[in-house]
Amino acid sequence: MILQDIASLLVPEVDTATVAQLSHIDLAAKSAEIVEVVKNNGISGLLEMWLPGLIKLGLKLLAVAVIIFVGRWLIGKVDRFLSRIFERKEVELSLAGFLRNIVKVVLYIIVFLLAIGTLGIKTTSFAAILAAVSLAIGMALSGTLQNFAGGVIILLLRPFKVGDYIQAQGFEGTVKSIQLFNTVLNTGDKKTILLPNGTLSTGSINNFSSETLRRVDIKIGLAYGNDIAEARSVIMALLAKDSRIVKDVEPQVIVTALADSAVNVDVRVWVDKADYWDVLYSLNEQVYNTIMAHPTLEFPFPQVDVHIKNEN
């Protein structure tokens, strides 16, 4: 097909059907025909026959050179523009580089198709080949491409970032890195968890670090008969001494349930997210020691009352 297009450029007065027939003539016959033309008209006659086609081909080659030069210049401009945009938006470096390369490849393909189209070569076959290759790659890498798309969404929308403490897909930990295909978590016991970005981007994510403050909840049980007001006063005095607890938000000591063996009480305070775990563990210990040391407050033990009935 390409040979026919080039031949029609060199000999423009020959129609497509004739070119198709000539393309099937063996090399010996065509060589003999050229020799015959040279014998009858000389080299000048051969050049005279080809001159219009050569001029036309030369102009088209010049146009192709201009297209390639201008195309490369525009692609460089677009690449630098995207680089500034990604830098301003603080897009992750690996994602920014990948997206820039994708854009450049697509633009280079467009320039290539424009160039061969200017030569008069039909681009339909090239487009069909590109479509078939893209389809084959997409089917072979469907799961991987899903994870890649999820990684792009996470890096662009930023539901969490490196250093955040999140809970997702039954795991929780600190985000160590966000890669194009996986997100890496470090758990509290130093385990490394790799979460695929495909399901991570479409599932529920609990980001504990998105806010500056976190609420610490401590649940305790008091024995029936204890004075709740007194217990609240004792615990509130304990909370007032801890400088890590935010004073702008009033701490709460509230009764949440009347259980079988205890009066359930929740202690709720707000702290900076960096102090959450330290406050949680230390406050549990301090509340326990305070209740145990108080003469009129006590923790209950599970108990069952057994009543024996004498029929006689």
C-alpha positions as semicolon CSV with decimal commas, in nm:
position;residue;x (nm);y (nm);z (nm)
1;M;0,000;0,000;0,000
2;I;0,278;0,242;0,086
3;L;0,469;0,155;-0,234
4;Q;0,160;0,236;-0,438
5;D;0,125;0,576;-0,270
6;I;0,490;0,660;-0,341
7;A;0,459;0,545;-0,700
8;S;0,155;0,766;-0,753
9;L;0,361;1,062;-0,629
10;L;0,638;0,995;-0,879
11;V;0,402;0,936;-1,172
12;P;0,091;1,140;-1,093
13;E;-0,082;1,077;-1,429
14;V;-0,101;0,703;-1,361
15;D;-0,427;0,606;-1,188
16;T;-0,454;0,384;-0,880
17;A;-0,561;0,076;-1,075
18;T;-0,261;0,107;-1,305
19;V;-0,027;0,146;-1,007
20;A;-0,181;-0,163;-0,850
21;Q;-0,117;-0,358;-1,169
22;L;0,239;-0,227;-1,196
23;S;0,310;-0,336;-0,842
24;H;0,256;-0,699;-0,949
25;I;0,496;-0,686;-1,245
26;D;0,820;-0,858;-1,169
27;L;1,139;-0,660;-1,126
28;A;1,291;-0,782;-1,453
29;A;0,999;-0,655;-1,663
30;K;1,000;-0,316;-1,493
31;S;1,375;-0,286;-1,538
32;A;1,335;-0,364;-1,907
33;E;1,067;-0,096;-1,937
34;I;1,294;0,165;-1,777
35;V;1,580;0,066;-2,012
36;E;1,346;0,107;-2,310
37;V;1,250;0,457;-2,199
38;V;1,615;0,551;-2,162
39;K;1,696;0,414;-2,512
40;N;1,417;0,608;-2,676
41;N;1,435;0,938;-2,485
42;G;1,763;0,927;-2,293
43;I;1,814;1,014;-1,929
44;S;1,653;1,351;-1,989
45;G;1,331;1,185;-2,096
46;L;1,323;0,972;-1,783
47;L;1,390;1,277;-1,564
48;E;1,130;1,477;-1,752
49;M;0,872;1,206;-1,683
50;W;0,959;1,192;-1,313
51;L;1,029;1,562;-1,255
52;P;0,673;1,669;-1,155
53;G;0,644;1,380;-0,916
54;L;0,986;1,449;-0,767
55;I;0,899;1,816;-0,714
56;K;0,570;1,721;-0,551
57;L;0,744;1,465;-0,331
58;G;1,011;1,718;-0,235
59;L;0,748;1,973;-0,130
60;K;0,572;1,711;0,076
61;L;0,900;1,607;0,240
62;L;0,962;1,973;0,322
63;A;0,613;1,995;0,475
64;V;0,685;1,680;0,677
65;A;1,008;1,834;0,809
66;V;0,819;2,147;0,912
67;I;0,551;1,939;1,086
68;I;0,813;1,740;1,279
69;F;1,008;2,055;1,377
70;V;0,700;2,248;1,489
71;G;0,556;1,937;1,656
72;R;0,867;1,880;1,865
73;W;0,873;2,247;1,963
74;L;0,508;2,239;2,071
75;I;0,556;1,911;2,260
76;G;0,844;2,069;2,452
77;K;0,624;2,368;2,538
78;V;0,341;2,142;2,658
79;D;0,583;1,932;2,865
80;R;0,726;2,239;3,041
81;F;0,375;2,374;3,100
82;L;0,264;2,046;3,258
83;S;0,580;2,038;3,470
84;R;0,500;2,382;3,614
85;I;0,137;2,285;3,678
86;F;0,233;1,962;3,857
87;E;0,495;2,144;4,062
88;R;0,244;2,413;4,163
89;K;-0,016;2,150;4,258
90;E;0,251;1,946;4,440
91;V;0,168;1,631;4,244
92;E;0,379;1,330;4,351
93;L;0,697;1,313;4,139
94;S;0,651;0,960;4,004
95;L;0,293;1,034;3,896
96;A;0,391;1,368;3,741
97;G;0,670;1,206;3,541
98;F;0,446;0,924;3,424
99;L;0,166;1,158;3,313
100;R;0,410;1,383;3,129
101;N;0,554;1,083;2,943
102;I;0,206;0,962;2,849
103;V;0,115;1,304;2,709
104;K;0,442;1,321;2,512
105;V;0,392;0,975;2,362
106;V;0,036;1,061;2,253
107;L;0,152;1,391;2,098
108;Y;0,440;1,222;1,917
109;I;0,198;0,966;1,772
110;I;-0,024;1,251;1,648
111;V;0,276;1,423;1,487
112;F;0,379;1,094;1,322
113;L;0,031;1,038;1,180
114;L;0,019;1,396;1,051
115;A;0,357;1,351;0,885
116;I;0,276;1,031;0,700
117;G;-0,067;1,170;0,610
118;T;0,105;1,470;0,450
119;L;0,309;1,229;0,237
120;G;-0,017;1,087;0,106
121;I;0,016;0,757;0,291
122;K;-0,313;0,640;0,435
123;T;-0,312;0,631;0,818
124;T;-0,608;0,396;0,857
125;S;-0,389;0,087;0,891
126;F;-0,167;0,255;1,151
127;A;-0,471;0,359;1,356
128;A;-0,608;0,004;1,340
129;I;-0,275;-0,140;1,458
130;L;-0,258;0,108;1,749
131;A;-0,615;0,026;1,850
132;A;-0,548;-0,349;1,840
133;V;-0,228;-0,315;2,044
134;S;-0,403;-0,094;2,301
135;L;-0,690;-0,344;2,333
136;A;-0,452;-0,637;2,380
137;I;-0,250;-0,453;2,644
138;G;-0,567;-0,343;2,824
139;M;-0,706;-0,698;2,840
140;A;-0,374;-0,845;2,958
141;L;-0,323;-0,584;3,228
142;S;-0,681;-0,517;3,336
143;G;-0,614;-0,568;3,708
144;T;-0,286;-0,379;3,697
145;L;-0,445;-0,091;3,508
146;Q;-0,723;-0,077;3,767
147;N;-0,464;-0,041;4,042
148;F;-0,279;0,220;3,838
149;A;-0,599;0,420;3,786
150;G;-0,667;0,396;4,159
151;G;-0,315;0,523;4,231
152;V;-0,368;0,819;4,000
153;I;-0,697;0,903;4,176
154;I;-0,537;0,879;4,521
155;L;-0,239;1,094;4,422
156;L;-0,461;1,357;4,260
157;L;-0,749;1,373;4,510
158;R;-0,529;1,305;4,816
159;P;-0,775;1,141;5,057
160;F;-0,462;1,073;5,263
161;K;-0,091;1,146;5,240
162;V;0,237;0,996;5,358
163;G;0,251;1,004;5,737
164;D;-0,126;0,985;5,791
165;Y;-0,274;0,716;6,015
166;I;-0,557;0,546;5,826
167;Q;-0,788;0,247;5,850
168;A;-0,893;0,071;5,530
169;Q;-0,977;-0,281;5,408
170;G;-0,952;-0,422;5,760
171;F;-0,603;-0,280;5,822
172;E;-0,482;0,031;5,998
173;G;-0,145;0,195;6,022
174;T;0,073;0,486;5,915
175;V;0,106;0,550;5,543
176;K;0,471;0,490;5,450
177;S;0,446;0,550;5,076
178;I;0,189;0,592;4,799
179;Q;0,301;0,415;4,484
180;L;0,132;0,400;4,145
181;F;-0,006;0,051;4,206
182;N;0,002;0,002;4,587
183;T;-0,013;0,196;4,911
184;V;0,228;0,081;5,182
185;L;0,121;0,091;5,550
186;N;0,331;0,045;5,862
187;T;0,132;-0,102;6,151
188;G;0,193;-0,035;6,518
189;D;0,374;-0,368;6,556
190;K;0,605;-0,286;6,262
191;K;0,433;-0,494;5,995
192;T;0,435;-0,375;5,636
193;I;0,097;-0,395;5,460
194;L;0,057;-0,343;5,083
195;L;-0,293;-0,233;4,984
196;P;-0,384;-0,239;4,610
197;N;-0,484;0,108;4,498
198;G;-0,773;-0,018;4,283
199;T;-0,987;-0,134;4,574
200;L;-0,843;0,129;4,808
201;S;-0,963;0,414;4,586
202;T;-1,318;0,276;4,568
203;G;-1,355;0,159;4,930
204;S;-1,407;0,329;5,263
205;I;-1,107;0,501;5,422
206;N;-1,094;0,626;5,780
207;N;-0,824;0,894;5,796
208;F;-0,746;0,965;6,160
209;S;-0,493;1,233;6,070
210;S;-0,710;1,455;5,852
211;E;-0,804;1,675;6,151
212;T;-0,570;1,847;6,394
213;L;-0,754;1,711;6,702
214;R;-0,865;1,361;6,801
215;R;-1,101;1,251;7,076
216;V;-0,975;1,004;7,335
217;D;-1,250;0,777;7,470
218;I;-1,198;0,580;7,792
219;K;-1,469;0,345;7,910
220;I;-1,488;0,247;8,278
221;G;-1,740;0,068;8,495
222;L;-1,841;0,182;8,847
223;A;-2,014;-0,034;9,103
224;Y;-2,382;0,023;9,169
225;G;-2,421;0,248;9,470
226;N;-2,123;0,471;9,389
227;D;-2,188;0,845;9,376
228;I;-2,168;0,939;9,006
229;A;-2,131;1,310;9,083
230;E;-1,837;1,240;9,309
231;A;-1,677;1,014;9,050
232;R;-1,721;1,283;8,787
233;S;-1,560;1,544;9,014
234;V;-1,261;1,321;9,087
235;I;-1,202;1,237;8,721
236;M;-1,246;1,599;8,606
237;A;-0,984;1,710;8,859
238;L;-0,748;1,449;8,716
239;L;-0,809;1,570;8,359
240;A;-0,746;1,933;8,456
241;K;-0,389;1,847;8,556
242;D;-0,296;1,701;8,215
243;S;-0,153;1,976;7,992
244;R;-0,189;1,763;7,678
245;I;-0,569;1,778;7,698
246;V;-0,723;2,063;7,497
247;K;-0,897;2,302;7,733
248;D;-1,098;2,479;7,463
249;V;-1,327;2,176;7,434
250;E;-1,492;2,075;7,761
251;P;-1,404;1,717;7,870
252;Q;-1,699;1,486;7,932
253;V;-1,764;1,225;8,199
254;I;-2,104;1,074;8,114
255;V;-2,305;0,766;8,202
256;T;-2,360;0,563;7,885
257;A;-2,532;0,247;8,013
258;L;-2,666;0,066;8,317
259;A;-2,514;-0,274;8,258
260;D;-2,571;-0,600;8,442
261;S;-2,286;-0,557;8,690
262;A;-2,172;-0,196;8,648
263;V;-2,265;0,159;8,567
264;N;-2,076;0,227;8,242
265;V;-1,909;0,567;8,228
266;D;-1,730;0,725;7,929
267;V;-1,448;0,974;7,973
268;R;-1,403;1,187;7,658
269;V;-1,126;1,440;7,602
270;W;-0,977;1,609;7,296
271;V;-0,603;1,611;7,227
272;D;-0,365;1,695;6,947
273;K;-0,348;1,406;6,700
274;A;0,024;1,358;6,774
275;D;-0,055;1,299;7,144
276;Y;-0,345;1,057;7,093
277;W;-0,178;0,728;7,182
278;D;0,027;0,865;7,471
279;V;-0,280;1,025;7,629
280;L;-0,494;0,715;7,574
281;Y;-0,254;0,479;7,749
282;S;-0,149;0,710;8,032
283;L;-0,504;0,825;8,104
284;N;-0,626;0,467;8,133
285;E;-0,364;0,405;8,398
286;Q;-0,427;0,731;8,583
287;V;-0,806;0,680;8,597
288;Y;-0,758;0,328;8,729
289;N;-0,518;0,439;9,002
290;T;-0,742;0,731;9,100
291;I;-1,056;0,517;9,135
292;M;-0,870;0,247;9,327
293;A;-0,723;0,503;9,569
294;H;-1,056;0,674;9,639
295;P;-1,226;0,537;9,953
296;T;-1,586;0,558;9,830
297;L;-1,542;0,456;9,465
298;E;-1,482;0,105;9,339
299;F;-1,477;-0,105;9,030
300;P;-1,736;-0,384;9,027
301;F;-1,671;-0,750;8,960
302;P;-1,909;-0,959;8,751
303;Q;-2,145;-1,126;8,993
304;V;-2,451;-1,349;8,990
305;D;-2,706;-1,360;9,270
306;V;-2,836;-1,714;9,339
307;H;-3,167;-1,746;9,524
308;I;-3,244;-2,083;9,687
309;K;-3,607;-2,150;9,748
310;N;-3,708;-2,411;10,010
311;E;-4,034;-2,577;9,906
312;N;-4,094;-2,712;10,262
